Amino acid sequence: MAKTVFLNSDRLDFDNRLDFAALAELVPFTKYAASSSEEILSRVQGQTIVITKELPVGKELIEDFPSSVKLICEAGTGYNNIDIDAARVRGISVCNVPSYSTDAVAQLAITFMLNLSASLVQQQIMLRQNNFDNFYKSLQVPHFELSGKILGVIGFGEIARKVICIARTLGMKIIVHSRTPKPGLEPDVAFVSLEELLMRSDFLSIHCPLTAATHHLLNRERLALMKPTAFIINTSRGPIIREIDLIEALQRGVIAGAGLDVQEQEPPEPDNPLFTMDNVILTPHIGWKRLETRQRLITLTAANIDAFLQGSPLNVVN
């Protein structure tokens, strides 16, 4: 009989509020709060399906996996933590869950835009410093509508299209750069080159996967193409932006600000300048962490496993 092990369930169920019944009802199911590299090999022995959540599973580990393992299921969208080539060589399928956090991440991206357009962070900082000038003098911070502003989107997957849908209702104009343009799929969306996207965008929202091609996609040279009034929103993967170049651009006023749910190193070092910059909203990769989102992830992970057991695997990435 097939068996399933979840190697680091606390990464998902950090508040002990999730129900794993959908997984437990399929096959014998074991979960561990966390697993070190040394513990992984012993815990996958005799298992058919291995579930991970952003847990590094490299070539050396996979080469030592027992022959019983037939599927690695990443409980999330990004799978750059798994060596999918090594898994393919071993005859192990790898699948992900690409659509569980679409609404949650899109809402966070839009939240960043709304907050930045109203300078809410700067206003709260002023209040904590007992500076009440915004109340008793003319407004001291930028404050503008999103309507009519240009939203540039990198990527055109489900999250990107949800962001576009919400932004359209706010009256924003949409341009997109994508590896696979799909003209006509969304009304009033123009597909442009990356350079044109950077030069025209008032807000730039990143929604592409982290690959060799997108690693440090945004660097000093490309950031220099942007308007000094533009904002970057990243709810995808931190290393898509070369962080040292982004920090320099923010400090020198090359761009106006950023909303970052992801960083190049997570968590950042305590002395990272991003923590103390007035023109940055920084959150600890929370886009997927809403309660409803995490419960949906368990349901969809179970659906992936069920389909695999039925011989019709879903969302296979290798």
N, C-alpha and C positions, 0 to 999 in steps of 0.2 A: 504493500500500500504506500502511496505517495505521502511524504511528510514535508511540513513547512516549518521553517525557523525564521523568526524576525530577530536580526542580530542587534539592533539598537532602537528598540521601540520608544525609549524615553525621548529620543530626538523628536518624535511625533507626539507622544502622550506625556509631555512634560508636566502637565497638571493633573494627571490621573482622572481625566473626565471622559475618555473615549471608550467606546464599546467595540471590542474586537470579535464579536459574535460572527460577523460575516466571514471572517477568516477561519475561525475555529470550527464552523459548521461544514467546511469543505473537506478538510483532511486533518489528521493529527497535527496540532499546532503548538509550537513552543515559542516563547518570546523572552528575550533578555533585554534588560534596561540599556546595557551598553556592552560592547565587545572590543577588546584590544586586538591588535594584529595577532598576538600569540593565541588568544582565545578563539578566534574565528575558525581556524582549521579544526579544532576539536569539536566545535559546536555545529559544523556543517557535516560531520560524519553521519552517514546514513540518511541524510536529508535529500529530498528531490528538488525542493524550491527554497531559495534563499531570498529573504526580503531585507533590503537595506534602505536607509534614509540618509543620503549624503555621507555615506561611510566609505572611506577609501578602500577599494578592492582592486589592487594592482596586479600586474602580470605574474609576479612571483607567487602571490597567494593563489591566484586562479590555477596556475600550473600544478599546485599541490592539492587542489580540490579533489575529493573522491569522485569516482565515476558515477555515483548515484545522483549528483547534482546535474539537473537538466535545465533549470531556469533560475536566473537572477532577476528579481523584480525590484526595480528602483521605485520606492514609494515617493514619487515626485516627478517633476518634469525633467530637470537637468540630470544627465547621466555621465558627465565628464569625470566623475569619481570612479567609474568602473572602466577597466581596460576591456573594451568590447572586442577588440581584435584577438586578445588572448582567449576570451570566452568563446569566440567563434572557432578558434583552433581546437579547443577542447570539446566542441559540439554542444556548448551551453548557450541557450538563447538568453538574450537580455531584453527586458521590456521596461517601459516607463509608464507614467500616468500623465499624459500631456494636458488634460483639460480640467483638472480638479480645482485649480485656484484661479481660473479665468476672471470671475467676478471680483474676487478679493484683491488680486494684484491690480486689476484695472482701476478699482476704486481708490487704491492707495496712490497710484500714479496721478489720478485726477485730484486727489486730496493735496498732494504736493503742489500741483499747479495752482489750486485755489489759494493755498496758504501763501505761496510765494507772490502771487499777484496782489495780495493784500498786506504783504510784509508783516504777517502775524508774529513770526519769530522775533524780528527786530523789535516790535512793539512790546512783546512780553519781556524781552531783555531790558528794555528801557524801564518798565515798571519795577522789575526786580532791583534796578539800580536807583529806585526812587526818583526817576526822571519822568515827570508827568507833562512834558512839553506838548505831547500830542493832544492833551486835553485842554490846555490853556493857551496854546499858541497855534499857529497854522500847522497843518499836518507835516511832520518831519520825515516821513518815509514814503517810498513809492507806493502807489495805490492805483490799480488800473483794472479794467474789465478784460475778461478773456475773449469776449465776443470780438471777432475781426482779427484776432491774433493768429499767426501761422503756427500750427503744430506739425513738427517734423517727426516722423516715426521711423525707426530702424527696425525692420522685420514686419512680417505680415501674417503672423499666426493668429490663433484664437484670442490671446490676450491683447495683441495689437489691435485687432478689429473691434474688440469690446471698448478699448480706450478711444478708438476713432468714433464709435457710435455715441459714447457719452460726450466727447468733445464736440461733435457735430451739434448736439442739442444745446451746447453752450455757445454756439455761434462761431466756433473756431474754423479756420480754413486748414485743410489737411493735405500734406504732401508726404510721400512714403519712399524710402529706399529699401529694396528687398532683393535678395538673391534670386527669387523667383517671382517677378511681378505678375499680377493677375488683374489686368485692366478690366473694368466692368463689374468686378465682384462687389465693390463698394461704390456708391454714387459719389460724385464730386471729389474723388481721390485722384491726385496726380502722382504718377511714379517718376522719380527723378534720380539723377546720379547722387552719390554720397556728397560730393563737393557742393552741388546745388542745394541739397538738403541743409547742409551746415550753414551755408551763406544766408539762406532765406528764413530759417526757423526762429521764431520767438521762444518757443519751447521745443526741446528735443527730448523725445521719450524713447528709451531703448527697450526693445522687445525681441531680441534675437538670441539664439543659443550661444554658449561659449564653445568655440571650436578653434582649431589652429588658425583659421582664416579670420576670426573675429577677435582673437586675443590682441589686446592693445589696438583695437580698431580706431579708437580715438586717442590721439597722441598730441604732442605740442603743435605740430604742423597743422593738423586738422582742427584742433581747437582754435587756432589763430584765424581760421576762416569764419568763425561765428561772430554774430553781432555782440558788441559789448553790453547790450541790454538783454541778451538771451540767457535762458536757464536750461540746465541739463537735468533730466529725470532718469534715474537708473533703478529699475526694479527687476532687472534681469540677472546679470552676473557681474561682479565687481571687476574682474580682469579685462572686461571688454574696454575699459578705460585705463590708460596708464596713469595710475593715481598720482604719482609725483608730478606729472604734467598738469593734471587737473588742479591740484593744489596750487601750483604756480599760476595757472590761469585765473583762479579765484582770487588769489592774493594780489595779482597785478591788474585786476579789472578787465582781463581779456573777455570774460563772460560775467554776467551779473550774479549768478548764484546756482545752486544745485539742490536737488532733493534726492538723497541716496539711501536706498534700502539695502544696498549691497556694497561691499568694499573689496578691494583687492586682497586683503587679508582679513579673515573673519575669525574672531573679533579683531579690530585694529589694535595696534599697540597703544597703551594709555597716553603716550605723548604725541599721537597722531594729530596734526594741526586741524584736521576736519572736526574734531570734537569741540573746538573752541571758536570756530569761524561763524560770524554773525550772518553770513549770506548762505549758510548751508543748513538744511534740515537733514539730520542723520538718524536713521532707525536701524535696529539690529536684525535685518532680514526677516521682517515680520509679515511680509506680503501674504505668505501662505499660512500664517499661524492662527487665523481666526478659528474659533471652535467648530463652526459649521463646515469650514473648509477642510479641516483635518479629519472630521468624521466622514466627509464625502471621499476623502482620499482612501480611507480604509475600505469603503464600499467599492470603489473603482479598482483598487488593488486586488480585492477578492474577485472582481469580475475578470481581471486579467488572468488570474490563476485558474479560475474556472474554465475560461476559454482555452487555456493551454492544456488543461487536463482533458478537455473534450476534443483535442486535436486541431483546434482552430485558433491559434494564438493571436492576441491583439497587441498592437503597439510595440512590435518587435523592432529594435533599433540596430541590431547587428545581423 
